[in-house]
Amino acid sequence: MKKNILVIYYSQTGQLEDIVRNIAKPFEAQKEEYDVTYYNIKLKEDFPFPWPGDVFFNTFPESYLQIPKEIVPPSEEILNKKYDLILFGYQVWYLTPSIPIISFLKSGYAERILKDTPVVTISGTRNMWMLSQEKLKVYLRDLKAQLVGNIALVDRHDNYTSVLTILRWLTTGQKEQSGMLPAAGVSSEEITGSVKYGEIIQKHFKNNDLENLQPDLVKNGAIEIRPFLVRVEKVGNKIFTVWSHLIIKKKEKRPLLIKFFKVYLMAAIWIISPVVLVLHLLTTPIFWFKRQKQKRYLQGINLK
């Protein structure tokens, strides 16, 4: 009997769709053994792409506070089929799983699809995904899904170059290299090469050995942890908590507060972040063992 594989994703730019389809290729190649279904999450009122600048920043409080929107229901075929494995592709917006992903997870359809099913999470991000994954772990646990693996593909350029390229991409739609700036996002070589992770997943799935999947994925480069960025994320979450609640609470001042937040965010990236980096480097000898323990935890799939 064929095994049913479901690939769930939401992709504005098409990058994440390319990633999950490449990872699913080993299953697609064995049609006599696997039936692969794709579920592209759709909102009833979707977000634009490219993003107008004001819309991008205005999305911040609802993104960070995980306030859902209404989704287009999954097909009856998807809802009525029991899946043996789910590949779950997601984006990160403002250090949190994107609104479309949160909307699916809070929709009521999610538990019906995910409950008691092995799930491999797959993200394609600029570089900060670690604490967003922690938030996703909580959702999967509460929905009684079985997280068995995680793959995080990132932009390999330095933090400041990737800020410029991602803003260019999101606001103009231009991903390609231009002038002094390289192409934005996950490299085409890594996207194409991500098929190797599908081969690893397929091997462990076929051998009924999913409990050893994540160490094998980590060994093959599926997860890169940059301790400095973990620190930036922790600081960012504290700051975003204050800003998001303030903007939601002060509805009449929202347009002005969004403008202030935009200025603050740019200042944090270009001024505060370098200070955090220097402090991080200076304290590396002191916190070496603690950071190595943290790295091992974030490479894994367990929830504290």
N, C-alpha and C positions, 0 to 999 in steps of 0.2 A: 504494500500500500504506500502511495506517495505521502511524503511529509509536507505539511503546509507551512510555508514561510511567508510572513507578512513584513513588508518594508514600510514603515511610517515615517513621514518627513514633512517639513514645511520649508520651502526654499524661495526666497524673493529673487535672488540673482541667478539661480540655477546652479551655483557652486555646490551646495549641499546635495542637490539631486544627483549631480555628477558623481559625488563621493559615494553616496549610498548605492547607486546603481553599479559602480565599479566593485564595491564590496560584495554586492549580491551576485556578481557574475559567476563565481564557481557553482552557486546553486542553480542559476539559469542554465548553465552548461550541461547540467545533468537532469534534463527534463523528465527522464524516466523515473527519477527518484524524488524530485522536488517540484512542488507547485508554488511558484512565487507570485505574490500579489502585492501591488503597490497602492498605498493609501496616502495621497497628497492632501494634507489638512488644508481646508479652505474656510476663510471667514466669510460671513454674509456681507460684511463691509470690510474689504481688505485694505491693507496699507499700500500707498503708492510706491513705485520704484521707477526711476530714482526718487529719493526723498526730497521734497522741498525742505529747506533748512528748518523752518519754523515747525513743520509737522514732526520732523525727526526729534527735536528737543522737546516738543510738547507731548511726545509719547512717553517721556521719562517716568513720571510718577506712577502711571498705571502699569508700566513695565515692571518697575522695581517692586511695587506693592502687589504684583501678581493679580491684577484685576482683570478678569476674563471678558471676552467679547463672545457673541453668538457665532457658532460655527455651522457650516453646512453639514448635516448629518452624514455619517459614513453610509455607504450603500448597504442594503439588506444582505447582500452576499457576504460582505465583510463582517457584519454583525452576527450573522448566523453560522459562521464557520469557526471551528476550533483550530487554533494555530499551534504548531509545535515549536516555533521559534519566531521571535520578533526582532528585527533590526530597527532601532528607533533613532532617527536622525533629527537633531535639533540645533537651533541657533541660540546664541547668547545675546540678549539686549540688556544693556545696563547691569551687567554682572548677574543676570537672572535669565532662566529660560524664557524665550521670546513669548510675547502675548499669544500668538497662535498656538504655541505648544501648551502654555498654561491653560488656554481656553479649551483645548482638547482634554487635558488632564482633569479639568473641573467640569466637564460637560455631562458626565453620567455615562457616556459611551465608553470612556477609557477603561473603567473597571470591567465592563463586559468583555472587552477585547484583551486586556492585559492580565487579568486575574489568573494566577497559577500557571503562568507561561514564562519560559526563559526569555530574557530581554538583553540585547546588547545595545548599549547607548553609543551614538556616534555624533560627534560635534565637529563643525568646521568653523573656526573662529579666528579673530585677530591674534590674540594670545592669552586672554584671561578667561578661563573656563572653569577653574578648579572649584571655586565656591558655588558657582552655578550648578555644577555637577552634584555638590552636596545637597542643594535644594531639591534637585531632581530625584536623588536617592530617597528623600523623604516621601515624595509623591508616589514613587514606585512601591515603596514599602507599604504605604497606606492603602494602595490599590491592590495589594497582595500579588504584585508581579515579582518575578524572580530575576533579579539583576545578576547576570553571569559574566558580563564583560563590558569594557568601555574603551573606546577609541577616540582620541582627541587630535585632530589635525589642525595645525596653526600656521599662521604667517611666520616664516623664519627670520624675517628682517628685524632689526632692532626696534625697540618700543616706539621711538619717536618717528622713524621712517614709516612704520606701519600706521601710525595715527594719520599722517598726511595722505597716504595712499588709500586708506579706508574711507576717509572723508571725501576724497575725490571720487571714489567709486560710488559711494552711497548718494552723493548729491548731484553727480553728473552722469552716472552710469558707465564711466570709463574705468575699466579694470586694467587695460593695457599700459605698458611702460610709456612714460612721456617725460621729455626733458631729463632732469636729474633723478626723477623718481622711478623706481622699478614697478612692475606689475603688482597689483593689490591682491591680497588674499592668499589662500593656500596655493602653492606652486602647481602648475599643470603636471609636472613630473610626479609630485606626491599624490595628486588626485588619481592619475593613471596607475601609479604604483600601489594604490590602496587595495587593489585586487588581492594582494598578498594577505591582507587581513581577512578577507573573505575566505581564502584558502585555509587559513588557520582555524577560523570559526567552523568551516565545513568539516574539517578533519576531526575536531573535538566533538562536534555535534554527531557525526556519523559513528564515532567510537563511544558515544554516550559518556563523554569525559569533560563535560562543561565545567566541572569544579576546578579543572586545571587550565582553563582557557585564558584567564586574565594574566597569569604569570607568563604564558607563552606570547600573548600580545605585547606585554611590556618588554620582554626580551627582544622582540622584533621591532621595537621603536614606535609602538602605538601611543605611548604616553611620554611626554616630556614635561618635567616639573621644573620651573624656574623659581627658586625660593624667594627671590626679590619680588616677582610678580604676585606670589601668594601674599606677601606683606602688603603690597599695593592694594590687592583685592580686599584684604581685611580692613584697611583704612577706608577704602572706598565704600564698603558696605555700611560702615558707621556713619559716614558723611551723607551717603544717599538716603539712609533712614531718616535723618533730620530733614533734608531737603524735600523728599517725597511727601512726608506727612505735612510739612509746612505748606506746600503747594496745593495739596488736596484740601487742607483745612481752610485756607484763605482763598476761596473760589473767586471772590471779586477782584483779587490782586494777582490772579494766575498769570495773565500775559506778562506783567512786570516781573514776577518772580521767575518765570521761565527765562526771561532775558538775563536776569541776575545769575541764574543757575548756569546758563550757557557760558557767561564770562568766567564764573567760578571754575567750571569744568576745564576750560582751556588753561586757566591759571594753574589748576591742580596738575594738569598733565605736563606743562612746560616749566613750572617753577617748583611746586611742592614735590612732584615725583622725583626730580634729581636729588633733592634733599633726603628723601626717604632712601634712595639708592646709596648715597654716601653713608648714612647711618647703618644701613644694612651691611655694607662692606666692612665698616669699622667693627661691627659686633659679630662678624662671622666666626672668629675663633671662640667667642664666648658661647654662642648658640649652635655650634656645629652639630653636635649630637642630636639636639632637639630638632633641628631642621632636617636632618637625615631621617629621623623617625617620622616627621611630618611628610616628607617626600614619599616614603614607603607607604604611608597610609593613603595619600592622595593618588598614588598609582594603582591602588586596589579598588575593590568594589564594595567593601563593607561600610556600614554606617556606624559612627560612634554612638 
